[in-house]
Structures are given as C-alpha cells and as structure tokens.
Amino acid sequence: MTGSPHLSDPSGASDLSDDASGRVRWRRFAVLTLPAVAVTAGLGIALAQGVLAASFAVSGQQFKVSASSLEGEGFAQYGSVDVNARQELIPVAVTAIREAKLHSLCQSVVTSLPVIGDISLNLTAGDKSPVEASNLFVDATQLSGDAVFSNIEIGRDASTLDKGPAEAQGMQDLFAQQADTVSITDLRQTAWATNAGTFKLSGLSMNVSKGKKECF
C-alpha cells in the first residue's frame, strides 16, 4: 500500500496547484496593470510637483492662433505637461503673460468627420481695438514670430520664476526664461490649451464652415 502511486498527499498537490496558478494569475495581472500604474504614478508626481499645465483635460485636437502683434508685461516660459481625458501626458511649452494685448487675433481648429469631411471653426477679434488678456497661459507645441524682450533672463530655474503671473512656475531644476516685457510681431503658434484670468475680445466673430480653413 505504501508504494501505491495514487496515495500521494492530496493536500500537497492542492497547495502546489494553487501556488502555480497563483503565480500565473499574478503575472497576468501585472502585465495588464503596469501601464495603468505607470500613468497614475506619473500623474501623481506631476500633480505633487505642480507640473501639470492646463487645469482641465485637453481635447484630442490642437488649434492654431495667429496675431499681427502681441505686447505683454510680465513674461515667463517653461516646460510642462497637459493631460487628456485618457490620462495621457502631453509635453508642452507654457507661455505665461501677466498682461497681454493682441492685434488681429485669429484662432482656428479643423475637425475631420466621417462622410462630411473637414469642418473648420474660425474665431477672429481685435481688428480695431486689441484683444486684452490678464494672467494668460498658452500651452503650445510651436511658436514663431519676431520677438523683442526687455530684461530677459534665460536659463533660470523654472521653480523660481517671478516676473509672469503668480502661478507661472514649473518644476525645480528645469530650464525656463522670463522677461519684464515681450513684443512679438507676426505671431504664429500651435497649442493644446489656453487659460486666462480675463479675456476681452473686441469685435468678436466666429464662423463654422466646410473645408480646411486655418489661421496659417
């Protein structure tokens, strides 16, 4: 009887089976959850360090902004990240201006829809009187134009910025720049988000049309 193969300890076999299946389950669980954990951890770090730029989930579309000229007092610029509704982090360059005036402002976004095709939304303002904004934040991926700065500081630690809006600070040890004033002609930028304490658009006009019609 003691040599019978079927008299192996059933409790031992059960433990081995549970252990093996447990290892498989945990391995699969880790593979499925690690990406989500990484994103959550990244968001947690970003939130703790105040690096998230926009105060809302950005859409999946960038928009274009142009102006014949921009004059600003209290300029700061630094790297940051936006977050979309899927909790994905999007790197941006934040341009923050305490008081800004923009002439001949144009904003456009193009949406591609099934069957219909491209739909363009265009907003214009400031042709006669300038658009005025306070505590303006633009989370951009591209910016061009002819710029003049006064008392500019390039390479300042982003966490020590003090010339722009009060909230215009980035992560410690990261590159940033700031200036007393900024003047940009032929402004062109592509952005994910814009925030402003106040935004006064004189001569506002909005138009929705078929086709691709952008500011630049």
Salt bridges, closest charged atoms under 4 A:
ASP19 OD2 - ARG23 NH1 2.28
GLU71 OE1 - HIS103 NE2 3.49
GLU88 OE1 - ARG86 NH2 3.46
GLU153 OE1 - ARG156 NH1 2.75
GLU153 OE2 - LYS163 NZ 3.81
ASP162 OD2 - ARG156 NH2 3.40
ASP180 OD1 - LYS163 NZ 3.03
GLU214 OE1 - LYS64 NZ 3.63
